Amino acid sequence: MSEGIESPDGSDVVADRQKAEAEPRTSLARLLRPRSVAIAGASPDPATMGGVILANCERFGFSGDIHLISPTRDEINGLRCVRSVDDLPEGVDALVLNVPRAAILPAVEAAARRGVGGAIIFASGFAEGGAQGRREQDRIAAICREAGMALMGPNCMGYVNYGDGMALTFEPAHPQPLGTRRSVAVVAQSGAMASSIRAAMQGRGISVRLQAATGNEAVVRASDMIDFLVEDGKADAIALYCEQVREPVAFLAAARRARAAGVPVVMLHPGRSKRGQEAAQSHTGAMVGDYALMRAAVENEAVVMVDTMDELFDAVVVLHRFPKPVPGDLGVITNSGALRGTAFDFAEDIGLPIATVSKETLERLAALLPEGMEIDNPLDVGTTGFAKADIFGLATAAMLADPAVSGVLLPMAGGGPTQQRAKAEAIIPEALGSAKPVVVAITGDVSPLDPDFMAAMRDSETPLFRSPERAMRAFGAVRRYAAALEGARDRTPPAAGLTGWDKGGVKPEYLGKAFLRSIGVRVPEGDLATTVQEAVCIAADIGFPVVLKAQAAALSHKSDVGGVLLNIGGETALREAWDRLMANLDGAPIDGVLVERMSVPGLELVVGARHHPEWGPSVMVGLGGVLIEALDAAELLPADISHARAVQRILSLRGAKLLGAFRGRPPRDIDAVADVVVKVGAAMRAGLGIQEIDINPLMVLAEGEGAVALDALIVTGA
């Protein structure tokens, strides 16, 4: 094999590999940076999968030992073959199993006996194929774990390690020396997606350090790949495609480590629709979980979730270049009034705020342009940019200096070759000197641009788009990442000093409300009565009108059996209502009757919390009644959310206008709602075994008057 590949800046891949070899290695590192490789199913025919794998090793100049396994050949391309995995020398780092499914299990068993570091399985028909395939996959995984052997797959395409110079995949791969450029890593459970993302990155001039297709993830999972890349410390961002996040606790821990290391992780995950969930399951054999819970949990650890492939490509393009964005809004500089107008519209469509810049910034911008021009953000420099291209750099610098601006987008008509080059010369220095993203979007779709302009943009790694709308969606992803980084420093600790329950199960409303009162959530005045006389005394103490509610753990739907009577206006009416309530219950055992003061009118919301066995606790807030379903008016929030972040998310509810002044009604007390959300989330994390908390409705009063939990259901674990 050749001795290595010389990169443009003079660094040597072999030297990098030798440096890595001097360090202690996990089984995954042995698999991804092997010193020795074995290929089962190798072939001299370059058109076959086995031939491609061998050709990849040759093209990448792999200088370690290569062992070929063939039951029918003595040698291939001058390399000696052995008959089986059992004939391999002890301790081969990486084994490629390019063999039929039926041969996989005995080959893995033999690999474990021979101390192989890691294996790659291309064959399909395992967990994605049904119960029998899942059992076989589980058996293979158990063997690998017991032997301490990494396993990529089954049903995978392997990997291409451009950074360390190795490709163990059946896709023809060619070296792409990285030099000193920033780079991204691509991890996908789908081989086609891994190749597509890698091709998109390289097509835009972005170096790809590692492309890995993990398939069914029987052993090596996305979390392992993230940890490997973060520890390696050479990838500037990770593009991730997951059809199911396996081992959520490990994934969230890996995401935290990536966040701490300043490595953005951008993830595309199908499953928002029912059909999307079904497609993911048929593809990888995933046991599809709750997409909304997953999304809330991973975003809380600053994983950037995107909804389309385009957004994945575009967000990675910006974040790999500007991995430390700051909170704020968008600055826009253009040379077209039409683009200025469409920027306003599209920003509103996707919820991307345009920055309100300071008076000082406006004055600085005005000094750059002829009198009479409108000075605002977005800024249209008009024809000035065609005569004086430096206006784009000067205006960008002014925008970037404004604390309200988190990044600058320059959507423009490019003009002729000379004008394009002049724009690049003005903008690139500002982009190179900025931690805030600076992005250029030249309109005209796929119309050719000046080669020197393109080279300058690529060499400087200044993100270049041909669609302003795609660029703005990318800024939306960057903004979410910046907010998540900020939010990671602003979290509510678990509640302390609380007591729980000895037995699990559904708690009657009066106990649920007592718990809410103990954590500082307001509930109606009232108490539990076991006789009508006690009810009369309670009502006299709290004042009429009152509500009567039958109380028993089995009566979680009290209204269905006539167990709730409202708006009782006096003692006589109360005694009559008591008799009617008892008649409705028809002798059903109850703990008593909750007597509460009738609530004043307000806006009904719902606050709920659940503890998922894998994703942990989360809190939901939404509009009450039929609105939560009719408008899909609910937000799922992390249980450690802070008050300020909760307010922001509540204001982003569909139908949130109802929380403001509306048709003569005063604005609602949003701070009180956020307070309930925070306290419920803290209680869910207090270690009391609470599985569910439902407050429905939460009556939200006028601003400054608070919110009252009118009904409460709490479920605890056994």
Secondary structure, 3 states (H helix, E strand, C coil): CCCCCECCCCCEHHHHHHHHHCCCCCHHHHHHCCCEEEEECCCCCCCCHHHHHHHHHHHCCCCCEEEEECCCCCEECCEEEECCHHHCCCCCCEEEECCCHHHHHHHHHHHHHCCCCEEEECCCCCHHHCHHHHHHHHHHHHHHHHHCCEEECCCCCEEEECCCCEEEECCCCCCCCCCCCCEEEEEECCHHHHHHHHHHHHHCCCEEEEEEECCCCCCCCHHHHHHHHHHHCCCCEEEEECCCCCCHHHHHHHHHHHHHHCCCEEEECCCCCHHHHHHHHHHHCCCCCCHHHHHHHHHHCCEEEECCHHHHHHHHHHHHHCCCCCCCEEEEEECCHHHHHHHHHHHHHCCCCECCCCHHHHHHHHCCCCCCCCCCCCEECCCHHHHCCHHHHHHHHHHHCCCCEEEEEEEECCCCHHHHHHHHHHHHHHHHCCCCCEEEEECCCCCCCCHHHHHHHHHHCCCEECCHHHHHHHHHHHHHHHHHHHHHCCECCCCCCCCCCCCCEEECHHHHHHHHHHCCCCCCCEEEECCHHHHHHHHHHHCCCEEEEEECCCCCCHHHHCCEEEEECCHHHHHHHHHHHHHHHCCCCCCEEEEEECCCCCEEEEEEEEEECCCEEEEEEEECCCHHHHCCCEEEEECCECHHHHHHHHHCCCCHHHHCCECCECCECHHHHHHHHHHHHHHHCCCCCEEEEEEEEEEECECCCCEEECCEEEEECC
